[in-house]
Amino acid sequence: MSDNKDALIIQIKKLFSDVSTQQALEVNQEKQWLLQNCANSEISAIVPELTVIALHVLDAIGRLQPVNSITIAKETAVPKGTVSKTIKKLISKDLIIKIPLPNNKKETNFYLTPRGKEIFDLHNLLHRKFETAVAMFLMKYDAHELQFLIRFLKDFMEITWHEQKLRHNN
């Protein structure tokens, strides 16, 4: 490998680390935004208690209702056991309700409550603002740069660190 390529790889690895750290901080910033833009004091009291997974599960229910836990797990890529625990917490906070299917008492669907809908709508507004900002940010790149970025991200998503470690050690 050339020295220049080695230096670029080192810089990329550092930037990945920085992006990871920034993403962790943005979870707190997301909750802060929700709190600052929430007019309902009951909802403001609940938001700090919600995890990122809880927000994703709430979002999936809001978009897909009526929806069952298996579909929520598939939609959010969250394990079924974690979805079940999260659903119980959301029910206990009166953000969602569970309604059994009339013809199958084992099968249940989930729906947002008015409180859950309020958080869902607020969270949706935040994501629309974020998506608009990302689209505006990406406009500074030309089509070739965007195509490279798509290719890179697809390739990056296909690797697992475990596979890379095994390849490196052989």
MIKOLTI-913540 format. One record per residue: x, z, y of N, C-alpha, C in turn. Coordinates in Angstrom, 2 decimals. Layout:
BEGIN
   neast     nup  nnorth  caeast    caup canorth   ceast     cup  cnorth
       X       Z       Y       X       Z       Y       X       Z       Y
...
***
This chain:
BEGIN
   neast     nup  nnorth  caeast    caup canorth   ceast     cup  cnorth
    0.84    0.00   -1.19    0.00    0.00    0.00    0.88    0.00    1.25
    0.45   -0.72    2.22    1.24   -0.75    3.45    1.06    0.55    4.21
    2.05    0.85    5.05    1.98    2.07    5.86    0.74    2.07    6.76
    0.41    0.87    7.30   -0.75    0.76    8.18   -2.04    1.09    7.43
   -2.16    0.57    6.20   -3.36    0.83    5.40   -3.44    2.32    5.04
   -2.30    2.92    4.69   -2.27    4.36    4.39   -2.75    5.17    5.60
   -2.27    4.81    6.76   -2.66    5.53    7.99   -4.15    5.36    8.26
   -4.67    4.17    8.03   -6.10    3.93    8.23   -6.94    4.74    7.25
   -6.50    4.80    6.00   -7.23    5.57    4.99   -7.24    7.05    5.35
   -6.12    7.57    5.82   -6.04    8.97    6.26   -7.03    9.20    7.41
   -7.06    8.27    8.34   -7.98    8.40    9.48   -9.44    8.37    9.02
   -9.76    7.48    8.07  -11.13    7.38    7.55  -11.53    8.67    6.85
  -10.62    9.22    6.02  -10.93   10.47    5.32  -11.19   11.60    6.31
  -10.41   11.66    7.37  -10.60   12.68    8.41  -11.96   12.49    9.09
  -12.30   11.25    9.38  -13.59   10.97   10.02  -14.76   11.34    9.11
  -14.63   11.09    7.80  -15.68   11.50    6.87  -15.88   13.01    6.91
  -14.79   13.73    6.95  -14.86   15.19    7.04  -15.55   15.61    8.34
  -15.18   14.97    9.43  -15.79   15.28   10.73  -17.29   14.98   10.74
  -17.68   13.84   10.14  -19.09   13.47   10.08  -19.86   14.49    9.25
  -19.28   14.92    8.14  -19.92   15.92    7.28  -20.16   17.21    8.05
  -19.16   17.66    8.79  -19.29   18.87    9.60  -20.36   18.69   10.66
  -20.36   17.54   11.32  -21.35   17.26   12.36  -22.76   17.26   11.78
  -22.94   16.69   10.59  -24.26   16.66    9.96  -24.76   18.07    9.68
  -23.87   18.95    9.24  -24.26   20.34    8.98  -24.72   21.02   10.26
  -24.03   20.74   11.36  -24.42   21.33   12.64  -25.75   20.77   13.14
  -26.01   19.51   12.83  -27.23   18.88   13.32  -28.48   19.43   12.66
  -28.34   20.03   11.47  -29.49   20.68   10.84  -29.99   21.79   11.76
  -29.07   22.58   12.30  -29.45   23.64   13.24  -30.01   23.04   14.53
  -29.41   21.94   14.99  -29.90   21.30   16.20  -31.31   20.75   16.00
  -31.59   20.27   14.79  -32.93   19.76   14.48  -33.95   20.89   14.59
  -33.62   22.04   14.01  -34.53   23.20   14.11  -34.69   23.64   15.56
  -33.60   23.61   16.32  -33.68   23.98   17.74  -34.62   23.04   18.49
  -34.51   21.74   18.21  -35.39   20.77   18.86  -36.85   21.05   18.50
  -37.10   21.32   17.22  -38.47   21.62   16.79  -39.01   22.84   17.52
  -38.16   23.87   17.65  -38.58   25.09   18.35  -38.86   24.83   19.83
  -37.98   24.07   20.46  -38.12   23.79   21.89  -39.35   22.93   22.20
  -39.77   22.12   21.23  -40.86   21.19   21.47  -42.17   21.62   20.81
  -42.21   22.83   20.31  -43.40   23.36   19.67  -44.15   24.28   20.63
  -45.41   23.96   20.87  -46.21   24.76   21.80  -46.91   25.93   21.10
  -46.97   25.90   19.78  -47.69   26.91   19.01  -46.74   28.02   18.58
  -46.98   29.24   19.03  -46.07   30.36   18.72  -46.07   30.70   17.23
  -47.20   30.50   16.53  -47.23   30.73   15.08  -46.28   29.78   14.37
  -46.30   28.53   14.78  -45.43   27.53   14.17  -43.98   27.82   14.53
  -43.73   28.20   15.76  -42.36   28.54   16.19  -41.77   29.67   15.36
  -42.60   30.57   14.89  -42.13   31.68   14.06  -41.77   31.21   12.65
  -42.40   30.13   12.19  -42.17   29.63   10.83  -40.95   28.71   10.77
  -40.75   27.89   11.78  -39.69   26.86   11.76  -38.32   27.40   11.35
  -37.85   28.53   11.90  -36.52   29.01   11.51  -36.39   29.34   10.02
  -37.51   29.61    9.37  -37.50   29.96    7.95  -37.48   28.74    7.04
  -37.72   27.55    7.59  -37.80   26.34    6.77  -36.42   25.75    6.52
  -36.17   25.42    5.27  -34.91   24.75    4.92  -35.08   23.25    5.14
  -33.98   22.52    5.06  -34.04   21.07    5.16  -34.90   20.52    4.02
  -34.72   21.08    2.83  -35.52   20.63    1.68  -37.00   20.88    1.95
  -37.34   22.03    2.50  -38.75   22.33    2.80  -39.32   21.31    3.79
  -38.53   20.95    4.79  -38.99   19.93    5.75  -39.18   18.58    5.07
  -38.28   18.23    4.14  -38.41   16.96    3.42  -39.64   16.96    2.51
  -39.88   18.08    1.83  -41.06   18.19    0.96  -42.33   18.12    1.81
  -42.35   18.83    2.92  -43.50   18.80    3.83  -43.73   17.37    4.34
  -42.66   16.68    4.67  -42.74   15.30    5.15  -43.33   14.40    4.07
  -42.85   14.54    2.83  -43.36   13.71    1.73  -44.85   13.96    1.51
  -45.26   15.21    1.56  -46.68   15.53    1.38  -47.50   14.91    2.51
  -47.01   15.03    3.73  -47.72   14.46    4.87  -47.87   12.96    4.80
  -46.85   12.28    4.30  -46.89   10.82    4.21  -47.70   10.32    3.02
  -47.70   11.10    1.93  -48.25   10.59    0.67  -49.54   11.26    0.22
  -49.99   12.29    0.93  -51.14   13.06    0.43  -52.35   12.19    0.17
  -53.08   12.49   -0.90  -52.82   13.51   -1.90  -51.64   13.11   -2.77
  -50.81   14.10   -3.12  -49.60   13.79   -3.87  -49.29   14.95   -4.83
  -48.74   14.60   -6.00  -48.37   15.63   -6.96  -46.87   15.94   -6.87
  -46.45   16.98   -7.55  -45.06   17.44   -7.43  -44.06   16.45   -8.02
  -44.44   15.70   -9.04  -43.52   14.72   -9.64  -43.21   13.62   -8.63
  -44.24   13.15   -7.95  -44.03   12.11   -6.92  -43.19   12.65   -5.77
  -43.43   13.90   -5.39  -42.64   14.52   -4.32  -41.17   14.56   -4.72
  -40.89   14.97   -5.97  -39.51   15.04   -6.46  -38.85   13.67   -6.42
  -39.57   12.65   -6.87  -39.02   11.28   -6.86  -38.78   10.80   -5.43
  -39.74   11.04   -4.56  -39.67   10.56   -3.18  -38.54   11.21   -2.39
  -38.29   12.49   -2.67  -37.29   13.24   -1.89  -35.94   13.32   -2.59
  -35.87   12.91   -3.86  -34.65   13.04   -4.68  -34.23   14.50   -4.81
  -35.22   15.38   -4.83  -34.99   16.82   -5.01  -35.45   17.16   -6.43
  -34.66   17.94   -7.17  -35.05   18.30   -8.55  -36.44   18.95   -8.60
  -37.15   18.70   -9.71  -38.53   19.19   -9.86  -38.62   20.71   -9.70
  -37.67   21.45  -10.26  -37.68   22.90  -10.14  -37.57   23.36   -8.70
  -36.72   22.69   -7.94  -36.55   23.02   -6.52  -37.81   22.67   -5.75
  -38.43   21.53   -6.10  -39.69   21.15   -5.45  -40.75   22.21   -5.72
  -40.84   22.68   -6.96  -41.84   23.71   -7.31  -41.64   24.99   -6.50
  -40.40   25.45   -6.40  -40.10   26.66   -5.62  -40.44   26.44   -4.14
  -40.09   25.26   -3.63  -40.35   24.95   -2.23  -41.85   24.89   -1.96
  -42.59   24.29   -2.88  -44.05   24.21   -2.74  -44.65   25.60   -2.66
  -44.19   26.51   -3.50  -44.71   27.89   -3.47  -44.46   28.53   -2.11
  -43.28   28.30   -1.54  -42.97   28.85   -0.21  -43.86   28.23    0.87
  -44.07   26.92    0.78  -44.91   26.24    1.77  -46.36   26.71    1.67
  -46.83   26.96    0.45  -48.19   27.49    0.26  -48.28   28.89    0.86
  -47.25   29.72    0.61  -47.27   31.10    1.11  -47.26   31.15    2.64
  -46.74   30.11    3.27  -46.70   30.05    4.74  -47.92   29.31    5.30
  -48.86   28.97    4.41  -50.09   28.27    4.79  -49.78   26.93    5.47
  -48.79   26.21    4.92  -48.45   24.88    5.45  -49.02   23.77    4.58
  -49.25   24.09    3.30  -49.86   23.13    2.38  -50.87   23.88    1.50
  -51.77   23.10    0.90  -52.69   23.67   -0.09  -52.58   22.87   -1.37
  -52.93   23.54   -2.46  -52.87   22.94   -3.79  -54.31   22.81   -4.28
  -54.69   21.60   -4.67  -56.05   21.36   -5.17  -55.95   20.70   -6.54
  -56.51   21.36   -7.57  -56.49   20.76   -8.91  -57.38   19.51   -8.96
  -56.98   18.56   -9.78  -57.81   17.37   -9.97  -59.06   17.79  -10.75
  -60.22   17.25  -10.38  -61.47   17.66  -11.04  -61.47   17.38  -12.55
  -60.86   16.27  -12.96  -60.89   15.88  -14.37  -59.68   16.38  -15.16
  -58.74   17.07  -14.49  -57.54   17.54  -15.17  -57.03   18.79  -14.45
  -57.39   19.94  -14.97  -57.06   21.20  -14.28  -55.56   21.48  -14.23
  -54.78   20.87  -15.12  -53.32   21.08  -15.09  -52.67   20.31  -13.94
  -53.23   19.17  -13.63  -52.68   18.30  -12.58  -53.21   18.74  -11.22
  -52.30   18.93  -10.26  -52.73   19.32   -8.92  -52.13   18.38   -7.89
  -52.85   18.24   -6.81  -52.36   17.48   -5.67  -52.17   18.42   -4.50
  -51.29   18.02   -3.60  -50.97   18.85   -2.44  -51.37   18.12   -1.17
  -51.81   18.92   -0.20  -52.25   18.42    1.09  -51.69   19.33    2.18
  -51.50   18.78    3.36  -51.09   19.59    4.50  -52.28   20.40    5.01
  -52.01   21.61    5.46  -53.00   22.39    6.21  -52.85   21.99    7.68
  -53.74   22.44    8.55  -53.54   22.13    9.98  -52.17   22.60   10.50
  -51.71   23.77   10.04  -50.38   24.25   10.46  -49.28   23.33    9.93
  -49.42   22.91    8.68  -48.44   21.99    8.09  -48.44   20.66    8.81
  -49.64   20.20    9.17  -49.75   18.92    9.90  -49.06   19.01   11.25
  -49.15   20.16   11.89  -48.50   20.32   13.19  -46.97   20.20   13.06
  -46.40   20.84   12.05  -44.95   20.73   11.83  -44.60   19.31   11.42
  -45.41   18.71   10.54  -45.19   17.33   10.10  -45.16   16.38   11.29
  -46.13   16.49   12.18  -46.20   15.61   13.36  -44.99   15.81   14.27
  -44.61   17.05   14.48  -43.46   17.36   15.33  -42.17   16.82   14.72
  -42.02   17.02   13.41  -40.84   16.53   12.69  -40.79   15.01   12.72
  -41.96   14.38   12.58  -42.04   12.92   12.65  -41.61   12.40   14.01
  -42.04   13.08   15.07  -41.64   12.70   16.43  -40.12   12.77   16.57
  -39.53   13.83   16.07  -38.07   13.97   16.11  -37.40   12.81   15.39
  -37.89   12.46   14.20  -37.28   11.38   13.44  -37.46   10.02   14.12
  -38.60    9.80   14.75  -38.79    8.54   15.50  -37.80    8.45   16.65
  -37.58    9.56   17.35  -36.60    9.57   18.45  -35.20    9.29   17.90
  -34.86    9.91   16.78  -33.55    9.71   16.16  -33.38    8.25   15.72
  -34.40    7.69   15.07  -34.32    6.30   14.61  -34.15    5.34   15.77
  -34.83    5.60   16.88  -34.67    4.77   18.08  -33.25    4.87   18.61
  -32.71    6.08   18.64  -31.33    6.28   19.12  -30.33    5.57   18.22
  -30.53    5.64   16.90  -29.62    4.97   15.96  -29.70    3.46   16.15
  -30.90    2.93   16.28  -31.06    1.49   16.48  -30.35    1.04   17.76
  -30.50    1.81   18.83  -29.83    1.46   20.09  -28.30    1.54   19.92
  -27.83    2.55   19.21  -26.40    2.70   18.95  -25.86    1.50   18.18
  -26.58    1.06   17.15  -26.11   -0.04   16.31  -26.15   -1.39   17.02
  -26.91   -1.50   18.10  -26.99   -2.77   18.84  -25.65   -3.19   19.42
  -24.71   -2.27   19.57  -23.42   -2.63   20.15  -22.53   -3.39   19.16
  -22.95   -3.45   17.91  -22.17   -4.16   16.89  -22.78   -5.54   16.64
  -21.91   -6.51   16.35  -22.45   -7.84   16.05  -22.91   -7.90   14.59
  -23.54   -9.01   14.22  -24.14   -9.15   12.89  -23.09   -9.01   11.78
  -21.88   -9.55   11.99  -20.83   -9.45   10.96  -20.41   -8.00   10.74
  -20.30   -7.25   11.82  -19.92   -5.84   11.71  -21.02   -5.05   11.00
  -22.27   -5.36   11.30  -23.38   -4.67   10.65  -23.45   -5.02    9.16
  -23.18   -6.30    8.83  -23.16   -6.70    7.42  -22.05   -5.97    6.67
  -20.88   -5.82    7.30  -19.80   -5.07    6.68  -20.21   -3.61    6.47
  -20.84   -3.03    7.47  -21.26   -1.64    7.38  -22.26   -1.45    6.23
  -23.19   -2.38    6.09  -24.15   -2.32    4.99  -23.42   -2.40    3.66
  -22.50   -3.36    3.53  -21.74   -3.51    2.28  -20.95   -2.25    1.98
  -20.28   -1.71    2.99  -19.49   -0.49    2.80  -20.36    0.67    2.34
  -21.48    0.88    3.02  -22.35    2.01    2.67  -22.94    1.86    1.27
  -23.32    0.63    0.89  -23.82    0.40   -0.47  -22.74    0.71   -1.50
  -21.53    0.21   -1.26  -20.41    0.48   -2.17  -20.13    1.98   -2.24
  -20.15    2.62   -1.10  -19.85    4.05   -1.03  -20.89    4.86   -1.80
  -22.15    4.45   -1.71  -23.23    5.15   -2.42  -23.11    5.01   -3.93
  -22.45    3.95   -4.40  -22.34    3.71   -5.84  -21.27    4.56   -6.51
  -20.31    5.04   -5.75  -19.25    5.83   -6.38  -19.65    7.29   -6.44
  -19.09    7.96   -7.42  -19.22    9.41   -7.46  -17.81    9.97   -7.39
  -17.68   11.12   -6.79  -16.35   11.71   -6.64  -15.76   12.06   -7.99
  -16.61   12.41   -8.94  -16.13   12.73  -10.28  -15.47   11.51  -10.92
  -16.13   10.33  -10.80  -15.56    9.09  -11.34  -14.23    8.77  -10.68
  -14.17    8.90   -9.37  -12.94    8.60   -8.64  -11.81    9.52   -9.07
  -12.12   10.78   -9.29  -11.11   11.75   -9.71  -10.57   11.37  -11.09
  -11.47   10.98  -12.01  -11.04   10.59  -13.34  -10.17    9.34  -13.29
  -10.57    8.35  -12.49   -9.77    7.12  -12.36   -8.40    7.42  -11.79
   -8.36    8.31  -10.82   -7.10    8.63  -10.14   -6.14    9.35  -11.09
   -6.69   10.18  -11.99   -5.85   10.96  -12.90   -5.36   10.15  -14.09
   -5.94    9.00  -14.37   -5.51    8.17  -15.52   -4.37    7.28  -15.18
***
